Amino acid sequence: MRIAIFTPFLYPFHVDMAKALHDKVEVKIFTCGIYGNYPFEELLRYRYVETLKCTNIVGSKSLEPISLTKFVRFRPHVIIIFGIESIAGIVLYFLSRFVKAKTIVIVEENNITFHNNFFLDFLQKLKMLIVRYIYKKAPILIAESDASKRYILETLHVKRDNPIIVRVHGIDTSKYIKFMSMPEIQAKKMILRFWGLSDNLLTKKWCAFVGDPSYSKGVDVLIDAIEILKADQRIIAKTIFFIPKMKLLRDKEDLEEIYKQKLMKLTKYGLVFLYPPVKPEDIPIFYRAVDLIMLPSRLLPNASSDRSPNIALEAIASGKILIASYAGGIPTIVGSVAILVKPNDPHALANALLKVLASYEEYKYLEGKARERAQLVLDIRYYLYDLVKAIVESEGLRKSEIYAKKD
C-alpha cells in the first residue's frame, strides 16, 4: 500500500508518522517546505520527504503543475491531507477523489480568518464554500481538537452523514522518554555548555518559552507577565526565563519596538536570557533541563487560535510542568495534566507562575501525569492506529488490504 501525506509546512511529527509507517507500507511526505525560520531544514533530506514547488497566492500555498505530476506518479492508495484550507490542500483533495484514493482530511483550523480587506474577504468567502463542501463530503474527517470540531459544526454549520473524529496528531514519545534517566542537573550543564553560560544558573528555576515569539503565541503576554513578577524579589532571585532569540512579534509589527525595549530591560536585569535556536536533535535535552514550560497562546477573534501546538505535546512527553492558555487546541492536548490560564491576560499568567514557582514541589505531581498521558494517549503510534482504524471502518477498504495492497 502507498500512503501519501501532504502538509504545506513540514514539522517533526510528520516525519515521525512516516518513520512509524515505512516498514509496513510505502509512504511519502509531500510538502512545500519549512515554516518561517524554524530549524527543521534537516527534515527535508529524509528519503521519504518530497519537497514540492509551491507558490503563495493571497497568503495561501498553491502547487505548481509539476508538483501535481509528482503526486499523481506516486499513485497513492491513501492520502492524508494536513492544511486542507490552503489552496494546495483543496486541490489535492479533489485530485485524490479523481484518482479514487481513500482520503483522510485533517482539520486544524478553529476559526474563520478575516483580513479587513474587501477583496481578500470576498476570496475567503468563496474558498469557505469549497471548504464546507469538503468537510461535508470527506470520507474520513479528523478534527485536531474539540475547538476544530466546534468550528466545523457551529461556525461553518456543516452537516455530515459520517462522524467527525477528534484526534490530536500525536508525538514520538520515545524520543523524549529515553532522556528521563538523565539527571536534570546533567541536562542543565549540557545546555549551559552549548550556550557558554555560567554554572550560576544551575541554582535557578528555568522557565522556557519554546517556538516562535509571535503575537499569536502570546510572547507579549509573557513579557508583560514577567514585568509583573519583577516586583516579587523572592521569585525573581531564583528564576530565569528563556525566550528564543528570533524575530519578535513578526505578526504584530506595530508592537515590535515596544516589546523589544521591554525585553531588553528584562535581559539587562538578568531575568530573561535570549537563547539561540536549538537543533531538533537537542530539543529533548533542552526539555529535560528546564523546570517549567510556558505556552501563553492568544485567543484570536478573527483567526484560528493555536491549533495543535507541538510545544504542548513535547512538554507533556518530556514530563514537564506546563502553564498554557485555554485557547485553540491546547485544552484537548493537555487534558488535566497542565495548568490552564485565561488567554490574553498577563495577570492571569503571572499569578499562575507565581503560585507554581512559590510552591514548586506541590506541582511536581503533574510531571508523572504528563508522562502517563503522553505514553497512553498522545503517542504517534496510537494516532496512526486510529487513522488505520478509520480507514478500515470506512467504505472501500477491507482490513486485510491495509498493509497488503501493492498496486
Secondary structure by P-SEA (a helix, b strand, c coil): cbbbbbbccccaaaaaaaaacccccbbbbbcccccccccccccccccccccccccccccbbbbcaaaaaaaaaacccbbbbcccccaaaaaaaaaaaaaccbbbbbbcccbbbbcccaaaaaaaaaaaaaaaaaaacccbbbbccaaaaaaacccccccccbbbbbbccccccccccccccccaaaaaaaaaaaaccccccccbbbbbbccccccccaaaaaaaaaaaacccaaaaacbbbbbcccccccccccaaaaaaaaaaaaaaaccccccccccccaaaaaaaaccbbbbbcccccccccccccaaaaaaaaaccbbbbcccccccccccccccccccccaaaaaaaaaaaaacccccaaaaaaaaaaaaccccaaaaaaaaaaaaaacccccccccccccc
